[in-house]
Protein backbone atom coordinates (compact mmCIF):
# COMPACT_ATOMS: atom_id res chain seq x y z
CA UNK A 1 0.00 0.00 0.00
CA UNK A 2 3.07 2.23 -0.20
CA UNK A 3 1.79 3.62 -3.50
CA UNK A 4 -0.95 5.47 -1.60
CA UNK A 5 1.51 7.50 0.50
CA UNK A 6 1.99 10.18 -2.16
CA UNK A 7 -1.70 10.98 -2.74
CA UNK A 8 -2.15 11.09 1.04
CA UNK A 9 0.65 13.64 1.43
CA UNK A 10 -0.84 15.80 -1.31
CA UNK A 11 -4.29 15.49 0.25
CA UNK A 12 -2.94 16.67 3.61
CA UNK A 13 -1.27 19.65 1.94
CA UNK A 14 -4.55 20.48 0.19
CA UNK A 15 -6.62 20.24 3.37
CA UNK A 16 -4.07 22.27 5.28
CA UNK A 17 -4.06 25.10 2.75
CA UNK A 18 -7.87 25.08 2.52
CA UNK A 19 -8.28 25.22 6.31
CA UNK A 20 -5.46 27.55 7.31
CA UNK A 21 -4.98 29.85 4.32
CA UNK A 22 -4.60 32.76 6.75
CA UNK A 23 -1.15 31.52 7.83
CA UNK A 24 0.10 32.70 4.45
CA UNK A 25 -1.35 36.20 5.03
CA UNK A 26 2.08 37.72 5.50
CA UNK A 27 3.28 36.19 2.26
CA UNK A 28 0.40 37.63 0.25
CA UNK A 29 0.86 40.98 2.01
CA UNK A 30 4.56 41.00 1.11
CA UNK A 31 4.04 41.12 -2.65
CA UNK A 32 0.79 43.11 -2.53
CA UNK A 33 1.67 46.09 -0.35
CA UNK A 34 -1.23 48.43 0.23
CA UNK A 35 -3.89 45.73 -0.34
CA UNK A 36 -6.24 45.70 2.64
CA UNK A 37 -8.07 42.43 2.05
CA UNK A 38 -5.36 39.79 1.70
CA UNK A 39 -7.27 36.51 2.14
CA UNK A 40 -10.48 35.68 0.26
CA UNK A 41 -13.25 35.88 2.87
CA UNK A 42 -16.56 35.69 0.98
CA UNK A 43 -16.80 31.96 1.50
CA UNK A 44 -14.76 29.39 3.36
CA UNK A 45 -12.15 27.62 1.21
CA UNK A 46 -13.18 24.28 2.67
CA UNK A 47 -16.79 24.65 1.57
CA UNK A 48 -15.67 25.83 -1.89
CA UNK A 49 -13.37 22.83 -2.09
CA UNK A 50 -16.18 20.53 -1.05
CA UNK A 51 -18.49 21.93 -3.70
CA UNK A 52 -15.76 21.76 -6.33
CA UNK A 53 -14.97 18.13 -5.53
CA UNK A 54 -18.66 17.24 -5.54
CA UNK A 55 -19.15 18.78 -8.98
CA UNK A 56 -16.19 16.87 -10.41
CA UNK A 57 -17.20 13.65 -8.66
CA UNK A 58 -20.78 13.73 -9.92
CA UNK A 59 -19.87 14.78 -13.44
CA UNK A 60 -17.06 12.22 -13.47
CA UNK A 61 -19.38 9.41 -12.41
CA UNK A 62 -22.07 10.32 -14.92
CA UNK A 63 -19.49 10.84 -17.65
CA UNK A 64 -17.73 7.53 -16.92
CA UNK A 65 -21.01 5.62 -16.85
CA UNK A 66 -22.13 7.19 -20.13
CA UNK A 67 -18.82 6.88 -21.94
CA UNK A 68 -18.10 3.31 -20.85
CA UNK A 69 -21.60 2.12 -21.72
CA UNK A 70 -21.41 3.89 -25.07
CA UNK A 71 -18.00 2.34 -25.69
CA UNK A 72 -19.36 -1.10 -24.85
CA UNK A 73 -22.47 -0.67 -26.99
CA UNK A 74 -20.62 0.36 -30.11
CA UNK A 75 -18.13 -2.51 -29.83
CA UNK A 76 -20.87 -5.21 -29.68
CA UNK A 77 -21.72 -6.92 -32.95
CA UNK A 78 -25.03 -5.15 -33.38
CA UNK A 79 -23.72 -1.71 -32.40
CA UNK A 80 -20.65 -1.68 -34.66
CA UNK A 81 -22.43 0.57 -37.17
CA UNK A 82 -22.41 3.38 -34.61
CA UNK A 83 -18.70 3.12 -33.84
CA UNK A 84 -17.60 5.91 -36.23
CA UNK A 85 -20.48 8.11 -35.09
CA UNK A 86 -19.62 7.66 -31.42
CA UNK A 87 -15.96 8.55 -31.85
CA UNK A 88 -16.92 11.54 -34.01
CA UNK A 89 -19.41 12.91 -31.49
CA UNK A 90 -16.85 12.54 -28.74
CA UNK A 91 -14.19 14.35 -30.79
CA UNK A 92 -16.55 17.21 -31.66
CA UNK A 93 -17.37 17.57 -27.96
CA UNK A 94 -13.70 18.13 -27.28
CA UNK A 95 -13.29 20.87 -29.90
CA UNK A 96 -15.79 23.07 -28.03
CA UNK A 97 -14.08 25.42 -25.61
CA UNK A 98 -15.50 24.82 -22.11
CA UNK A 99 -16.65 28.45 -21.86
CA UNK A 100 -18.74 27.97 -25.01
CA UNK A 101 -20.36 24.86 -23.54
CA UNK A 102 -21.18 26.87 -20.42
CA UNK A 103 -22.61 29.72 -22.47
CA UNK A 104 -24.78 27.31 -24.46
CA UNK A 105 -25.93 25.52 -21.30
CA UNK A 106 -27.09 28.66 -19.49
CA UNK A 107 -30.16 29.38 -21.67
CA UNK A 108 -31.29 25.78 -21.24
CA UNK A 109 -30.50 25.19 -17.58
CA UNK A 110 -30.16 28.67 -16.11
CA UNK A 111 -27.29 29.79 -13.90
CA UNK A 112 -25.58 27.81 -11.18
CA UNK A 113 -24.43 24.21 -10.72
CA UNK A 114 -26.68 22.50 -13.29
CA UNK A 115 -25.19 23.98 -16.49
CA UNK A 116 -21.71 23.52 -15.03
CA UNK A 117 -22.42 19.86 -14.42
CA UNK A 118 -23.70 19.42 -17.95
CA UNK A 119 -20.63 21.10 -19.40
CA UNK A 120 -18.34 18.95 -17.28
CA UNK A 121 -20.10 15.73 -18.26
CA UNK A 122 -19.95 16.57 -21.96
CA UNK A 123 -16.39 17.73 -21.69
CA UNK A 124 -15.21 14.66 -19.82
CA UNK A 125 -16.78 12.14 -22.18
CA UNK A 126 -14.16 12.04 -24.91
CA UNK A 127 -11.08 10.82 -23.05
CA UNK A 128 -13.08 8.06 -21.39
CA UNK A 129 -14.90 7.03 -24.55
CA UNK A 130 -11.73 7.06 -26.59
CA UNK A 131 -9.85 4.97 -24.03
CA UNK A 132 -12.77 2.56 -23.67
CA UNK A 133 -12.73 2.01 -27.43
CA UNK A 134 -8.94 1.63 -27.51
CA UNK A 135 -8.98 -0.71 -24.52
CA UNK A 136 -11.73 -2.96 -25.84
CA UNK A 137 -10.25 -2.95 -29.33
CA UNK A 138 -6.79 -3.80 -28.08
CA UNK A 139 -7.79 -7.21 -26.74
CA UNK A 140 -6.33 -9.99 -28.88
CA UNK A 141 -9.09 -11.45 -31.11
CA UNK A 142 -7.88 -14.95 -30.16
CA UNK A 143 -8.72 -14.25 -26.51
CA UNK A 144 -12.28 -13.23 -27.30
CA UNK A 145 -12.72 -16.09 -29.75
CA UNK A 146 -11.47 -18.59 -27.19
CA UNK A 147 -13.75 -17.10 -24.55
CA UNK A 148 -16.94 -17.46 -26.53
CA UNK A 149 -15.76 -20.66 -28.22
CA UNK A 150 -15.35 -22.27 -24.80
CA UNK A 151 -18.92 -21.45 -23.89
CA UNK A 152 -18.85 -18.14 -22.05
CA UNK A 153 -21.97 -16.04 -22.56
CA UNK A 154 -21.53 -12.58 -24.11
CA UNK A 155 -22.08 -11.01 -20.67
CA UNK A 156 -19.44 -13.26 -19.12
CA UNK A 157 -17.00 -12.41 -21.90
CA UNK A 158 -17.60 -8.72 -21.27
CA UNK A 159 -17.39 -8.80 -17.48
CA UNK A 160 -14.71 -11.43 -16.95
CA UNK A 161 -12.48 -10.90 -19.95
CA UNK A 162 -12.99 -7.66 -21.82
CA UNK A 163 -13.52 -5.16 -19.02
CA UNK A 164 -10.72 -6.48 -16.76
CA UNK A 165 -8.33 -6.43 -19.71
CA UNK A 166 -9.42 -2.98 -20.90
CA UNK A 167 -9.75 -1.68 -17.33
CA UNK A 168 -6.34 -0.09 -17.02
CA UNK A 169 -6.73 1.82 -20.26
CA UNK A 170 -10.24 2.93 -19.31
CA UNK A 171 -8.96 4.04 -15.91
CA UNK A 172 -6.28 6.11 -17.64
CA UNK A 173 -9.07 7.80 -19.62
CA UNK A 174 -11.01 8.56 -16.45
CA UNK A 175 -7.84 10.01 -14.98
CA UNK A 176 -7.35 12.39 -17.90
CA UNK A 177 -11.01 13.33 -17.90
CA UNK A 178 -11.21 14.05 -14.18
CA UNK A 179 -7.97 16.02 -14.14
CA UNK A 180 -9.20 18.19 -17.03
CA UNK A 181 -12.54 18.66 -15.31
CA UNK A 182 -10.99 19.85 -12.06
CA UNK A 183 -9.61 22.77 -14.05
CA UNK A 184 -12.76 23.22 -16.13
CA UNK A 185 -15.04 23.24 -13.08
CA UNK A 186 -13.36 26.44 -11.94
CA UNK A 187 -14.76 28.20 -15.00
CA UNK A 188 -18.21 27.29 -13.66
CA UNK A 189 -17.76 30.19 -11.27
CA UNK A 190 -18.44 32.55 -14.18
CA UNK A 191 -22.03 31.31 -14.35
CA UNK A 192 -22.69 31.16 -10.66
CA UNK A 193 -21.57 27.73 -9.57
CA UNK A 194 -19.69 27.83 -6.28
CA UNK A 195 -16.29 26.39 -6.94
CA UNK A 196 -12.64 27.09 -6.22
CA UNK A 197 -12.87 29.36 -9.25
CA UNK A 198 -14.71 31.95 -7.12
CA UNK A 199 -11.60 33.52 -5.58
CA UNK A 200 -9.89 33.52 -8.99
CA UNK A 201 -12.80 35.36 -10.66
CA UNK A 202 -13.17 37.75 -7.72
CA UNK A 203 -9.45 38.45 -7.78
CA UNK A 204 -9.47 39.16 -11.52
CA UNK A 205 -12.48 41.47 -11.19
CA UNK A 206 -11.07 43.40 -8.24
CA UNK A 207 -7.46 43.36 -9.32
CA UNK A 208 -6.48 41.30 -6.27
CA UNK A 209 -3.66 38.95 -7.28
CA UNK A 210 -3.74 37.32 -3.83
CA UNK A 211 -7.25 35.94 -4.42
CA UNK A 212 -6.23 34.59 -7.83
CA UNK A 213 -3.21 32.87 -6.34
CA UNK A 214 -5.20 31.35 -3.48
CA UNK A 215 -7.80 29.88 -5.86
CA UNK A 216 -5.11 28.67 -8.26
CA UNK A 217 -3.08 27.10 -5.45
CA UNK A 218 -6.03 25.06 -4.22
CA UNK A 219 -7.14 24.02 -7.74
CA UNK A 220 -3.56 22.99 -8.49
CA UNK A 221 -3.24 20.96 -5.28
CA UNK A 222 -6.60 19.29 -5.90
CA UNK A 223 -5.53 18.34 -9.43
CA UNK A 224 -2.22 16.92 -8.23
CA UNK A 225 -3.89 14.99 -5.39
CA UNK A 226 -6.43 13.46 -7.74
CA UNK A 227 -3.84 12.64 -10.38
CA UNK A 228 -1.52 10.92 -7.93
CA UNK A 229 -4.49 9.01 -6.52
CA UNK A 230 -5.27 7.69 -10.00
CA UNK A 231 -1.62 6.86 -10.54
CA UNK A 232 -1.68 4.81 -7.35
CA UNK A 233 -4.89 3.07 -8.48
CA UNK A 234 -3.40 2.22 -11.86
CA UNK A 235 -0.31 0.81 -10.20
CA UNK A 236 -2.33 -1.35 -7.85
CA UNK A 237 -4.26 -2.58 -10.86
CA UNK A 238 -1.15 -3.87 -12.56
CA UNK A 239 0.72 -4.78 -9.40
CA UNK A 240 -0.48 -8.34 -9.32
CA UNK A 241 0.74 -9.01 -12.82
CA UNK A 242 3.93 -7.12 -12.16
CA UNK A 243 4.65 -8.99 -8.95
CA UNK A 244 4.06 -12.25 -10.73
CA UNK A 245 6.41 -11.25 -13.55
CA UNK A 246 9.15 -10.31 -11.10
CA UNK A 247 8.72 -13.54 -9.17
CA UNK A 248 8.96 -15.52 -12.42
CA UNK B 1 -19.94 -38.56 -33.91
CA UNK B 2 -20.07 -35.36 -35.94
CA UNK B 3 -21.93 -35.33 -39.22
CA UNK B 4 -21.97 -32.57 -41.81
CA UNK B 5 -24.50 -32.98 -44.60
CA UNK B 6 -24.45 -30.58 -47.53
CA UNK B 7 -23.09 -27.83 -45.32
CA UNK B 8 -22.34 -24.46 -46.90
CA UNK B 9 -21.14 -21.17 -45.52
CA UNK B 10 -21.53 -17.97 -47.50
CA UNK B 11 -20.29 -14.52 -46.59
CA UNK B 12 -22.26 -12.21 -48.86
CA UNK B 13 -21.61 -13.46 -52.37
CA UNK B 14 -18.44 -15.41 -51.56
CA UNK B 15 -18.79 -19.08 -50.78
CA UNK B 16 -16.34 -20.12 -48.05
CA UNK B 17 -17.59 -23.67 -47.70
CA UNK B 18 -19.50 -25.29 -50.53
CA UNK B 19 -21.95 -28.08 -49.71
CA UNK B 20 -19.52 -30.42 -47.95
CA UNK B 21 -20.32 -33.81 -46.50
CA UNK B 22 -18.12 -35.09 -43.72
CA UNK B 23 -18.52 -37.69 -41.02
CA UNK B 24 -16.19 -37.80 -38.03
CA UNK B 25 -16.60 -41.08 -36.18
CA UNK B 26 -16.53 -41.19 -32.40
CA UNK B 27 -12.96 -41.37 -31.10
CA UNK B 28 -11.26 -40.63 -34.40
CA UNK B 29 -9.02 -37.71 -35.26
CA UNK B 30 -10.20 -36.00 -38.41
CA UNK B 31 -7.66 -33.56 -39.79
CA UNK B 32 -8.82 -30.87 -42.19
CA UNK B 33 -5.87 -29.87 -44.32
CA UNK B 34 -5.49 -27.32 -47.08
CA UNK B 35 -3.97 -23.97 -47.93
CA UNK B 36 -5.22 -20.81 -46.24
CA UNK B 37 -8.64 -19.69 -47.35
CA UNK B 38 -9.73 -23.19 -48.31
CA UNK B 39 -12.53 -23.19 -45.75
CA UNK B 40 -11.03 -25.52 -43.17
CA UNK B 41 -11.20 -23.09 -40.24
CA UNK B 42 -14.66 -21.99 -41.33
CA UNK B 43 -15.79 -25.60 -41.25
CA UNK B 44 -14.41 -26.02 -37.74
CA UNK B 45 -16.04 -22.85 -36.49
CA UNK B 46 -19.39 -23.91 -37.86
CA UNK B 47 -19.26 -27.02 -35.69
CA UNK B 48 -19.28 -25.00 -32.46
CA UNK B 49 -21.51 -22.34 -34.03
CA UNK B 50 -18.97 -19.54 -33.86
CA UNK B 51 -20.12 -19.18 -37.46
CA UNK B 52 -23.65 -20.00 -38.64
CA UNK B 53 -23.96 -22.39 -41.55
CA UNK B 54 -25.99 -21.04 -44.45
CA UNK B 55 -27.24 -24.39 -45.72
CA UNK B 56 -27.16 -28.06 -44.84
CA UNK B 57 -27.20 -29.78 -41.52
CA UNK B 58 -24.59 -30.35 -38.83
CA UNK B 59 -25.33 -32.87 -36.15
CA UNK B 60 -23.42 -34.02 -33.08
CA UNK B 61 -24.28 -37.50 -31.86
CA UNK B 62 -27.37 -37.40 -34.04
CA UNK B 63 -28.65 -34.10 -32.72
CA UNK B 64 -28.92 -31.05 -34.97
CA UNK B 65 -26.60 -28.44 -33.43
CA UNK B 66 -29.13 -25.71 -34.11
CA UNK B 67 -31.46 -27.42 -31.67
CA UNK B 68 -28.85 -27.51 -28.90
CA UNK B 69 -28.38 -24.47 -26.67
CA UNK B 70 -25.28 -22.79 -28.03
CA UNK B 71 -23.53 -22.53 -24.65
CA UNK B 72 -24.27 -26.14 -23.79
CA UNK B 73 -22.95 -27.18 -27.18
CA UNK B 74 -19.70 -25.28 -26.70
CA UNK B 75 -19.17 -26.36 -23.10
CA UNK B 76 -19.12 -29.92 -24.39
CA UNK B 77 -16.50 -29.13 -27.05
CA UNK B 78 -12.91 -28.44 -26.09
CA UNK B 79 -11.54 -25.64 -28.21
CA UNK B 80 -7.86 -24.92 -28.78
CA UNK B 81 -6.68 -22.31 -31.25
CA UNK B 82 -3.55 -20.85 -32.75
CA UNK B 83 -2.01 -18.26 -30.43
CA UNK B 84 -3.68 -20.09 -27.53
CA UNK B 85 -6.24 -17.39 -26.65
CA UNK B 86 -5.27 -17.76 -22.99
CA UNK B 87 -6.59 -14.97 -20.78
CA UNK B 88 -3.56 -12.84 -19.95
CA UNK B 89 -5.01 -11.61 -16.66
CA UNK B 90 -5.63 -15.10 -15.30
CA UNK B 91 -3.12 -17.58 -13.93
CA UNK B 92 -2.49 -20.85 -15.73
CA UNK B 93 -4.62 -22.71 -13.17
CA UNK B 94 -7.53 -20.33 -13.56
CA UNK B 95 -7.28 -20.50 -17.34
CA UNK B 96 -7.43 -24.28 -17.29
CA UNK B 97 -10.32 -24.16 -14.80
CA UNK B 98 -12.43 -21.99 -17.11
CA UNK B 99 -14.93 -24.54 -18.38
CA UNK B 100 -15.21 -26.58 -15.15
CA UNK B 101 -15.99 -23.32 -13.39
CA UNK B 102 -18.63 -22.41 -15.99
CA UNK B 103 -20.12 -25.85 -15.40
CA UNK B 104 -20.24 -25.16 -11.66
CA UNK B 105 -17.82 -27.83 -10.44
CA UNK B 106 -16.80 -27.72 -6.79
CA UNK B 107 -13.55 -26.02 -5.91
CA UNK B 108 -11.84 -29.23 -4.79
CA UNK B 109 -12.82 -31.07 -7.92
CA UNK B 110 -11.49 -28.20 -10.05
CA UNK B 111 -8.14 -28.09 -8.23
CA UNK B 112 -7.68 -31.83 -8.59
CA UNK B 113 -8.60 -31.72 -12.25
CA UNK B 114 -6.27 -28.80 -13.02
CA UNK B 115 -3.32 -30.58 -11.39
CA UNK B 116 -4.16 -33.76 -13.22
CA UNK B 117 -4.29 -31.97 -16.59
CA UNK B 118 -1.12 -29.97 -16.11
CA UNK B 119 0.65 -33.20 -15.22
CA UNK B 120 -0.84 -34.91 -18.27
CA UNK B 121 0.56 -32.13 -20.46
CA UNK B 122 3.99 -32.38 -18.81
CA UNK B 123 3.76 -29.14 -16.83
CA UNK B 124 4.55 -29.49 -13.12
CA UNK B 125 1.54 -27.97 -11.31
CA UNK B 126 3.62 -26.53 -8.46
CA UNK B 127 5.76 -24.60 -10.97
CA UNK B 128 3.14 -23.56 -13.48
CA UNK B 129 -0.24 -23.29 -11.78
CA UNK B 130 0.33 -19.75 -10.52
CA UNK B 131 2.19 -18.37 -13.51
CA UNK B 132 0.64 -15.91 -15.92
CA UNK B 133 0.52 -16.70 -19.65
CA UNK B 134 3.09 -14.03 -20.53
CA UNK B 135 5.62 -15.88 -18.37
CA UNK B 136 5.33 -19.03 -20.48
CA UNK B 137 7.21 -20.02 -23.62
CA UNK B 138 5.16 -20.56 -26.77
CA UNK B 139 5.19 -24.32 -26.33
CA UNK B 140 4.21 -24.16 -22.67
CA UNK B 141 1.38 -21.72 -23.42
CA UNK B 142 0.08 -24.05 -26.11
CA UNK B 143 0.18 -26.97 -23.68
CA UNK B 144 -1.92 -24.91 -21.30
CA UNK B 145 -4.26 -24.18 -24.20
CA UNK B 146 -4.68 -27.90 -24.84
CA UNK B 147 -5.13 -28.56 -21.11
CA UNK B 148 -7.85 -25.93 -21.02
CA UNK B 149 -9.60 -27.54 -23.97
CA UNK B 150 -9.53 -30.92 -22.22
CA UNK B 151 -10.47 -29.53 -18.80
CA UNK B 152 -14.09 -30.56 -18.46
CA UNK B 153 -13.52 -33.85 -20.26
CA UNK B 154 -15.57 -32.86 -23.33
CA UNK B 155 -16.67 -35.46 -25.83
CA UNK B 156 -15.34 -33.48 -28.72
CA UNK B 157 -12.13 -31.59 -29.28
CA UNK B 158 -11.84 -28.83 -31.87
CA UNK B 159 -8.34 -27.63 -32.66
CA UNK B 160 -7.60 -24.80 -35.06
CA UNK B 161 -3.92 -24.89 -36.04
CA UNK B 162 -2.97 -25.12 -32.38
CA UNK B 163 0.70 -25.72 -33.15
CA UNK B 164 0.89 -23.38 -36.14
CA UNK B 165 2.94 -20.66 -34.48
CA UNK B 166 5.53 -22.92 -32.83
CA UNK B 167 9.04 -23.78 -33.89
CA UNK B 168 9.65 -27.15 -35.52
CA UNK B 169 11.09 -28.90 -32.47
CA UNK B 170 8.38 -27.74 -30.08
CA UNK B 171 5.72 -28.64 -32.63
CA UNK B 172 7.22 -32.09 -32.98
CA UNK B 173 7.11 -32.59 -29.20
CA UNK B 174 3.54 -31.42 -28.95
CA UNK B 175 2.46 -33.69 -31.79
CA UNK B 176 3.94 -36.60 -29.87
CA UNK B 177 2.07 -35.46 -26.77
CA UNK B 178 -1.13 -35.25 -28.78
CA UNK B 179 -0.72 -38.80 -29.99
CA UNK B 180 0.03 -40.00 -26.47
CA UNK B 181 -2.91 -38.13 -24.96
CA UNK B 182 -5.24 -39.25 -27.71
CA UNK B 183 -4.31 -42.88 -26.97
CA UNK B 184 -5.39 -42.21 -23.38
CA UNK B 185 -8.53 -40.17 -23.80
CA UNK B 186 -9.92 -41.07 -27.27
CA UNK B 187 -11.63 -37.79 -28.03
CA UNK B 188 -13.55 -37.23 -31.21
CA UNK B 189 -11.25 -34.59 -32.64
CA UNK B 190 -11.44 -32.20 -35.54
CA UNK B 191 -8.00 -30.76 -36.15
CA UNK B 192 -7.26 -28.02 -38.66
CA UNK B 193 -3.79 -27.55 -40.12
CA UNK B 194 -2.05 -26.41 -43.29
CA UNK B 195 0.84 -28.75 -42.63
CA UNK B 196 0.42 -32.04 -44.48
CA UNK B 197 3.07 -33.76 -42.37
CA UNK B 198 1.21 -32.84 -39.20
CA UNK B 199 -1.97 -34.16 -40.81
CA UNK B 200 -0.38 -37.47 -41.84
CA UNK B 201 1.04 -37.90 -38.39
CA UNK B 202 -2.01 -37.15 -36.26
CA UNK B 203 -4.95 -38.17 -38.38
CA UNK B 204 -7.12 -41.20 -38.34
CA UNK B 205 -8.61 -39.77 -41.47
CA UNK B 206 -7.66 -36.69 -43.45
CA UNK B 207 -10.02 -34.40 -45.34
CA UNK B 208 -8.12 -32.43 -47.98
CA UNK B 209 -9.92 -29.17 -48.71
CA UNK B 210 -9.61 -26.62 -51.48
CA UNK B 211 -11.86 -23.70 -52.35
CA UNK B 212 -14.53 -24.73 -49.91
CA UNK B 213 -14.79 -28.32 -51.10
CA UNK B 214 -13.47 -31.59 -49.76
CA UNK B 215 -11.29 -33.13 -52.45
CA UNK B 216 -10.52 -36.36 -50.65
CA UNK B 217 -11.46 -37.85 -47.31
CA UNK B 218 -9.51 -40.96 -46.43
CA UNK B 219 -6.89 -42.51 -44.19
CA UNK B 220 -3.36 -41.08 -44.41
CA UNK B 221 -2.17 -44.26 -46.08
CA UNK B 222 -4.86 -44.26 -48.77
CA UNK B 223 -4.31 -40.59 -49.46
CA UNK B 224 -0.58 -41.20 -49.90
CA UNK B 225 -1.11 -44.25 -52.09
CA UNK B 226 -3.85 -42.93 -54.30
CA UNK B 227 -4.29 -39.18 -54.22
CA UNK B 228 -7.61 -38.22 -55.77
CA UNK B 229 -6.25 -35.55 -58.09
CA UNK B 230 -3.31 -33.35 -58.97
CA UNK B 231 -3.99 -30.93 -56.12
CA UNK B 232 -3.75 -33.61 -53.46
CA UNK B 233 -0.68 -35.08 -55.16
CA UNK B 234 0.91 -31.66 -55.18
CA UNK B 235 0.10 -31.12 -51.52
CA UNK B 236 1.78 -34.41 -50.63
CA UNK B 237 4.89 -33.50 -52.57
CA UNK B 238 5.47 -36.21 -55.17
CA UNK B 239 9.20 -36.55 -54.41
CA UNK B 240 9.08 -37.87 -50.86
CA UNK B 241 5.79 -39.70 -50.77
CA UNK B 242 7.65 -42.92 -50.16
CA UNK B 243 9.29 -41.52 -47.08
CA UNK B 244 6.00 -40.12 -45.84
CA UNK B 245 4.41 -43.51 -46.26
CA UNK B 246 7.25 -45.15 -44.34
CA UNK B 247 6.74 -42.58 -41.58
CA UNK B 248 3.27 -44.01 -40.97
CA UNK B 249 4.61 -47.46 -40.03
CA UNK B 250 6.02 -48.48 -36.71
CA UNK B 251 9.23 -50.45 -36.43
CA UNK B 252 7.45 -52.79 -34.03
CA UNK B 253 5.03 -53.88 -36.76
CA UNK B 254 7.64 -54.61 -39.42
CA UNK B 255 10.47 -56.30 -37.44
CA UNK B 256 10.92 -59.97 -36.80
CA UNK B 257 10.25 -60.50 -33.13
CA UNK B 258 12.46 -62.61 -30.87
CA UNK B 259 10.64 -65.50 -29.21
CA UNK B 260 11.85 -64.09 -25.86
CA UNK B 261 13.04 -60.55 -25.01
CA UNK B 262 16.76 -60.67 -24.33
CA UNK B 263 19.51 -58.54 -22.86
CA UNK B 264 20.49 -55.81 -25.36
CA UNK B 265 23.98 -55.63 -26.79
CA UNK B 266 25.14 -52.30 -25.40
CA UNK B 267 27.75 -51.75 -28.14
CA UNK B 268 25.53 -51.52 -31.21
CA UNK B 269 23.09 -48.86 -32.34
CA UNK B 270 19.47 -49.70 -31.91
CA UNK B 271 15.92 -48.69 -32.72
CA UNK B 272 12.93 -48.22 -30.49
CA UNK B 273 9.77 -50.21 -31.08
CA UNK B 274 7.79 -46.97 -31.52
CA UNK B 275 10.14 -45.40 -34.06
CA UNK B 276 8.76 -45.01 -37.56
CA UNK B 277 10.23 -46.93 -40.46
CA UNK B 278 11.35 -43.58 -41.81
CA UNK B 279 13.51 -43.03 -38.74
CA UNK B 280 14.76 -46.60 -38.99
CA UNK B 281 15.76 -46.04 -42.60
CA UNK B 282 17.59 -42.88 -41.67
CA UNK B 283 19.53 -44.61 -38.89
CA UNK B 284 20.45 -47.46 -41.20
CA UNK B 285 21.62 -45.08 -43.92
CA UNK B 286 23.76 -43.24 -41.44
CA UNK B 287 25.39 -46.31 -39.93
CA UNK B 288 25.38 -48.25 -43.22
CA UNK B 289 23.79 -51.08 -41.25
CA UNK B 290 22.08 -54.11 -42.81
CA UNK B 291 19.97 -54.64 -39.76
CA UNK B 292 19.48 -53.18 -36.30
CA UNK B 293 18.25 -54.55 -32.99
CA UNK B 294 14.94 -53.20 -31.66
CA UNK B 295 14.31 -52.42 -28.01
CA UNK B 296 11.05 -51.87 -26.19
CA UNK B 297 10.30 -48.98 -23.84
CA UNK B 298 11.87 -50.91 -20.96
CA UNK B 299 15.18 -51.26 -22.80
CA UNK B 300 15.02 -55.02 -23.50
CA UNK B 301 15.86 -56.22 -27.00
CA UNK B 302 12.69 -57.65 -28.49
CA UNK B 303 13.49 -58.07 -32.16
CA UNK B 304 15.53 -57.23 -35.22
CA UNK B 305 14.70 -55.03 -38.18
CA UNK B 306 16.45 -55.63 -41.46
CA UNK B 307 16.70 -53.40 -44.51
CA UNK B 308 14.48 -55.77 -46.48
CA UNK B 309 11.79 -55.54 -43.86
CA UNK B 310 11.69 -51.79 -44.30
CA UNK B 311 11.12 -52.36 -47.98
CA UNK B 312 8.35 -54.90 -47.52
CA UNK B 313 6.89 -53.06 -44.54
CA UNK B 314 6.69 -49.67 -46.14
CA UNK B 315 5.13 -50.63 -49.44
Interface residues (C-beta under 8 A of the other chain):
Chain A: X140 X142 X143 X144 X145 X146 X147 X148 X149 X150 X151 X152 X153 X156 X161 X164 X165 X241 X244 X245 X248
Chain B: X45 X48 X50 X71 X72 X73 X74 X75 X79 X81 X82 X83 X84 X85 X86 X87 X88 X89 X91 X98 X99 X102 X130 X131 X132 X134 X135 X145 X148 X149 X158
